[in-house]
Amino acid sequence: MEKIDLLAVALGLAALAGINLYLTVFATGLAIHFHWITLAQQYQSLEILGDPWIISVAGVLYLLEFFADKIPWVDSIWDAVHTVIRPIGGALLAIQVLGHPNPAFTVIVALLAGGTSLIAHTAKAAARLVSNTSPEPFSNIGLSIGEDIAVLGGLALVHFNPVLALIVFLIGIGAFFYFAPKILRAIKTKIWLAWKKLNGPANHKMPVQLPIVLPNRLAFVFHRDNVLGETIAWTARCISGRGRRIPANLFGALVATREEPRKLLFVTRKFARTIDLGDALVAHESRFLFENLVISPAAAKGQTYSFIFPRSDGAVVEQIVHDLHQQLSEPVLTEQGAAV
């Protein structure tokens, strides 16, 4: 039972270090130094964290992180720098919890603790990347305060009930692995959009000729699912945002065919999905990091789709909106002409 408690405390501190290493060390050190908590015999090795020098250094670094965490994109740069620091810090904290037991057990726990810190750090970094797509700073401030509260609450739970804390952390790790594909796709998308934004500003005035040929890596998917043999009217590379049966943050291409002007295809390396336009409304929304093509139903009910383009493709999205407006209005114009 004692080893289970030690493992729970070690992994608990490692997980919290993955969120905020400096606050974890600073708060734990203060609690030990001022005797707010009484360390049990098996945790006496943690007394070193109460050293005034360690508390001072951790406090200064936490102060820097406190402000860096609340500034959009600065927080992501800070997280990138700490991708190595936090897992190493979490592993060292776990080793300090153990004291000097069996060396093999120490190495195993250090590896587990480093992995736990890395998972917590990755989840935090992904959340920050998503929040940085909005230009307002309030989401960053809210996330930063919430993380600090979570660290302090986690430290209290580790102190009063280490086993329960370990269960909570294991549930959190399981949830991370369940959502890992979505998280990693979101990270890849945000990094790619940020890179494209830095390398080319949006230009809505530039004339654009939409291509009629899919990239080689997507062409075979279109031909495989194109059982009726439609010919391509235009294509545009993009990223899925939201839509029925289309997961978010997938790199692919929109395809319009000449035979079915009221339908679009979203093609990826694994599948092609048909989007029925009907009497849909098509709009172009410029965001901080990307250009958004929104296809929404004219009636109250229906499925809304969005597709993300890099900021440099503003003219491409304008051309797509123009072409779709023409395609959707043609039947109406024909009926009006017949009526006249």
N, C-alpha and C positions, 0 to 999 in steps of 0.2 A: 504493500500500500504506500509506503514511503517513497518508493521509486516512481510510482504512478503520480504522486503529488509533485515530485521533483520534475518529472517529464511535463506535467501540466503547466507548472510555473515557467519552465524553460521555453516551451513552445508558445505559451501565452505572451511572454515578454517579446519573443521573436516576432510574433504576428503584429503586436502593437508597434514594434520597432519598424516594421515594414510600412506602417502608416505614418508614423512620426517618431523617428529614432531619438531625436534630441529631447522632445517632450517626455518620452518614456524614461530616459535616463534622468532628466532634470526632476520630474515629479517623484520618481522612486528615490532619488538621492535626498531630496528635501524631506520626504516622509521618514527616511531612516535617520537623517542627521538631527532632526528636531523630535525624534521619538514619537512621531504620530502613529507609527506602527511598531509592533514588537516582533522581531524576526525569531522564528522558531530555530531550534538548534541546527536543523539540516540546511537552513538558509543563511547561516552566519557568513558564508563567503560573499554575500551581497553587501556586507557592511562597507566594502570599499566604495560603493556608489555614493555613500554619505560623505566622502571626502570633500572639503570645501573647494578644492581645485577642480575636481570633476563636476561638481554642481555649477561652478562659475562658468566653465567652458561650455557645458551643455546648455546653460541658461542663455549665454550670448548667442550660440548657434540657433537655439530655439527662437530667440528674438528675431534673428535674420529670417528664419523660415516663416515666422508668424506674418511678416510683411510680404515676403516673396510669394507665399501661398495665396495671397489675395489679389494679385495682379495678373490679369489674363496673359497667357503665353510665358510670362516670367515663371509662373508655377510649373509649366511643362518643362521649361529649360532646367529648373531646379530639380524636378523629378528625374530628368535624363541624367544629370550629374550624379544623383543618388541611387541610380540603378545598381551600382556596385557597392556603394557605401552602406545602404540599409541592410542588404542581406549579410554583409560581413559583420556589421554591428549587431544584428540579431543573433548570428552564430556566436559571437563573443559573449553576449549577454547570457545565452543558454549555457555556454561552457562555464561562465562564472557562477551560475546557479548550481551547477553540479559539484563545484569545488574540485576535488582531485580523486574521482572514483576510478573505475577500470578504464584504461586508455581507449580500449575498443568501444566501450559504451559512450565515451566522450566524443569520439569521432562520429559515431552514428547519430547522436543527438545534434552535433554541430551541423551535419549534413541536412537533417530534418529541419532544424531551425533556420538554416540559410534558405532552404526551399520555401518554408512557410513565410519568411520575410519577403522573399521575392514575389510570391503569389499576392500577398497583401499590397506590396508596392505596385505591382502591375495593375491590380484592380483600381487603386487610387489614381495612377497615372492615366488609365483609360477614362475614368470619370472626368478628370480634368481636361483631357483632350476634347471630350464631347461638350463640356460646358464652355470651352473656349471658342466654339463656333458662334456663340452669341456675343455681340459687341459689349453688352452691359456687364459690369463687374460684380453684380449682386449674387449671381449664381456661384461665382468663385468664392466670394466672402462667406456665403452660406455653407458651401462645402467645407471650407477651411475650419469654420467654427464647429460644424458637425463632426469633423474628424478629430478635433481636439477634445470635444466632449466624449466621443467614442473611446479615445485613448484613456482618458481619466476614468471613465466608467469601467473600461476593461481592466485597468490596474486595480480598481476596487474589487472587481469580481475575482481576479486572480488572487488577491489577498484573502478574501473571505471564503471563497469556494473554488479552489483550483480545478477540481474535477469538472464542475459545471462549466467553468471557463473553457476547459479543453474541449468539452462537448460542443459548446457554442462555436469555438474556432474551427472545429472539424466540420460542422454544418456549413460554416462560411466557406471553407475550402471546397467542400463538395459543390456548393452553389456556384463557386467560381469555375470549376471544371465543367459544370453543366452549361454555363453561359460563355465559356471560353471562346468557342468559335465566333460567336457574335461580337464579343469584346475585341478579339484580335482583328476581325474584319473592320470594326469601327476604328481601331487604332490605325490600321493600314490606310483606310480611306482618308482620315483626317490628316495624316502625314503627307499623303499624296496631294491632297487639295491645298495644303499649306505650301508645299513645294511649288506647285503650279501657280499659285497666287504670287509667290515671290519672283517667279521667272517670267510672268507675263500679265500685265494689267488687263482688265476687261475692256473690250472695245466693241460697243454696240453699233457703231457706224460703219465698220469695215464690211464691204460686200463679201458674201460667202456663197460658195457653190457646194451644196451638200453632196458627198460622194455616193456613188451607186454600187460600190463594191464593199463587202464586208472584209475585215481583217482575216487573214488566213486562219488564225486560231479559232475564229467563230464561224467561218463560212460553212464548214462541214455540218455544224449543228443545224443551221438554217436549211440546208439541202436535205438533211435527214428527216426533219419534221415538216418540210414543205412538200406534202404529198400531192397538192394540187398544182404544183409547178408555177407559183406566182413569180413574177419578175419584180426586182427591187426598184422602187421609185427613188428612195434615198435612204441613207443610214447615218447614224450619229452615235459615236461612242459616249457612254455615260455610266453612271452608277445608280443602282436602284435605291430609292428612298423608302417608299411604302407602297403597298398594293396587295391585293388578294393573290395568294399563292406565290408571291415574289418576296423572298427574304431581303432584308435591308443590307446595304453596303456590299452588293455584288457588282463586280466590274463586268460590263457587257455592252450591248448596242441596241438602240431602237431601230426598227426596220419598218418602212412603209412600202406597201406593194401596190402595183398599178391595178391589179384585179380587185382588190378590196380596200378602197380608199377610206372607208370608215372603220378600219381596224389597224392596229399597230402590233408589232411583235417585239418583245424584249428577249434578246438572245444572249445567253451566256455560254461558257465552255461545256456546260452539262445539259442545258435544256433551253427550250424556247416557249415563252408564254404569250398567249394572245390577249390583247386588250381591245375590247369592243368600245369604240368611241361613242356610237349612237348620236345623241344630241349633247355631247359633253361640252363643258366649258374649258378652254385651254388658256393658261395664263403663265406669264414669266415673272418670277420673283427673284430679285437680286438680294443675296445674303452677304454677310461679312466675309465668308470663306468660299462661297460657291454660288452658282446660278441654278435656280430651281425651276424645272418645268412641271407645272401642276395640271393634271387632267382630272376635273371634278364633274360629277353628274349635274345636269341642268335642274333636275328635280331634287327634292329634299333627300330622297333615298338613292342609294347607289354607292359604288366604290370609288374612292379617290386614290389616284396614283400620283406619285411624284418621282422625278428622275433628276439626279444631281449632275451638274457639269462644272468643270473648273471655271474660275473667274475669267480666265482668258478666253473662254468660249461663249462670251455673252452674245456675240453676233450670231453664233450658231444657233443658240436658243431662240433668238429673235426670228431667224429664218424658219426654224421649225414651227414656231407659233404662227407665222404668216402662212406657211404652207398648209398647216392643219385647219386654219380658219377658212382658207380657200376650199379645201376638200369638204369640210362640213357644211359650207354654204352652197355648194354647187347644186344639190338636189332641190334646195329651197328656191334658188334662182330659176331652175328648170320648171318647177311647178308654177312660179309666178309668171314666167313667159308663156306657159300653156294657157293660163287663166286669161292673160291679156289677149 
